[in-house]
Amino acid sequence: MNKFWESEVGSYDKKVLIVPNYTHFGEGKNINADSFVLVMKSFLDNAGYDNLQFIIPYPNGSMPTDFMKYKNVKLINMGNVSTFPPLMRIQFPDSAFKKIFSEEGIDIIWSHLPEWTNQLLIVRRYNTVTQPVLGYCHWWEIPENGAYNHNSFWNNVQGMLKMKVCGVNSQWVKNLIIKRASEFLNQQTLEK
């Protein structure tokens, strides 16, 4: 890899692997306008976690250059994934994440894409460290969001249940997801 594109690496207390949820990238689109990029930039600008290094994978050919201004961000190409969000959610790039786990010494996983969380944990099982998984989900494939009959809602729920905690945008969204999930899950699972 060209040294010019490698982010600066300093001394950090912990390394946080970000599992991204890019939905606005590809030909004719500016990945820097993607909602995930905007949320992460706001977090990095306001959270004061300069002691943490954030490892942020990006899709091949769509580097989010806005992250390059942060000294504590390391960008890693994760290869090709679909630019169509419903397909991207089921195309987990396992080889890229295996490489990240083997080379980066990850301490914490922060997943913005619960649909990939179970696959990520399968890849991680060959790693000697069992990092905690924290999450944030801003999109749910449910009828209220215009979801198709065949969607990744259950992959999303399954991934969320593997996390220590998963944040959402509002109490209304949390209540709605619990309501939808209660159609299929028992009360003990819902209370997680």
Protein Blocks (a to p, Z undefined) as FASTA:
>chain_A
ZZklpccddddfbdcddddddfbgcehiafklpmklmmmmmmmmmnopakbccdddddeh
iacfklmmpmkbccddebjadfblklmmmmccfklmmmmmmmnopabdcdfblklmmmmm
mmmmmpcbdcddddddfbdcdfklopafbdcklmmmmmmmmpmbdcdfbfklmmmmmmmm
mmmpcfklmmZZ
